[in-house]
Amino acid sequence: MATDAWEQEKSEGVRRRLLAWYDRSRRDLPWRRTKDSYAIWVSEVMLQQTRVAAVIDRYQSFVQRFPTLVALAHAPEQEVLALWSGLGYYRRARMLHKAAQFAASHLKGKLPATATELRLLPGIGAYTAAAIASIAHGEQVAVVDGNVERVLCRLEGWKAGRRSSRTPQLSGKIERLAAQLVSPVRPGDWNQALMELGAILCLPLNPQCDVCPLVSDCKTRGEHQTTPRPPMKTREAGYALALRTVRASGRQVLLEQRSATQTVMPGLWELPSLADAAVPEDELCMTVRHAIMQVNYRVSVRSVAEAEVVTLTVVGGERRWVSLDEAEQMALTGLARKVLIRAHLLAAKIHHTIAQEPEEDVV
């Protein structure tokens, strides 16, 4: 959009209609009931590439356990990862923890108020910095995520490919339009409204244009041309579910910690890998579908007796027999937690949260 009088009038109309829609229709989410920059930061990091339904319970548990930035900074990393387990993209949790430690050590336990200063913290990029600064402190700065990009491209009729193949010219146009449209009066609400529109109405497929508050300004009015996603790969994997009973602690499960040098989920605990992923039908405990990045795994789980562990599994890291109560509190991979839940080995309160989580479990 240009900045002449007509376009300025159009911008004001778009702001007015979208904010009116947001005031009527916005979802009542726990992080929208606060202006605390720490709580908003946690929610924004959790929401990156993760469904809202999967985040709600986990967010509430996380801020209850770590109510302040300083509390998070002083917590052991394994405890932080345990509360993150199942949300995926575990690097987010590690960087959140590191940034909290940095702020506790160098910034008196407080987050900066501006997007420019926030970007100086480890792991805080342009999107997260703008979200915190606009929502918590009212800074007039644009938040640009995938939902916002889709809405703006449809408004202007731009053909948008995948981010990895997008031209710098198109990215620049999106950034400039986003910056121009930010409400000077309600920047935080505006950014949330634009993201909300993309999440609820302006969907990637079958957008609900008939009820969209911006349909009169939209040049696309429907799905816009995008680059198709690369096809998912399919692979087989096998894991051992090894249980034993110890008089002092009851039932125990054998877990293995992924090496700290692993590029995917380093330091998390998982079930031991089977030497042979092809499990005979009569020895199969369960099968689980699980996606990690661009790979769909068909996972075969086999019950393995303690005496058979050495011969049927491949050692990939430190192993421990742990009680089921302890396993609940550990930093498990999403797949390990999913298997233990389906085997009815973890508590129902954990099942309530995990049942809403996405299949994807990536760093």
Protein Blocks (a to p, Z undefined) as FASTA:
>chain_A
ZZbfklmmmmmmmmmmmmmmmmmmoccdfklmccbfklmmmmmmmmgopafklmmmmmmm
mmmmmmbfklmmmpcfklmmmmmgongpmllmmmmmmmmmmmmmmnnopacfbfklmmmp
ghiafklmmmmmmmmnopacddddfklmmmmmmmnopacddfklpcfklmmmmmmmmmmm
pcfklmmlmmmmmmmmmmmmmgfbhpafklgcklmmpcklpadddddddddddddddddd
dddddfklopadddddddfkbmghghiacddddfblbdcfklcfbdcdddehjaccdddd
ddddfklmmmmpccfbdcddddfklmmmpccdfklmmmmmmnopacfklmmmmmmpcfbd
cZZ
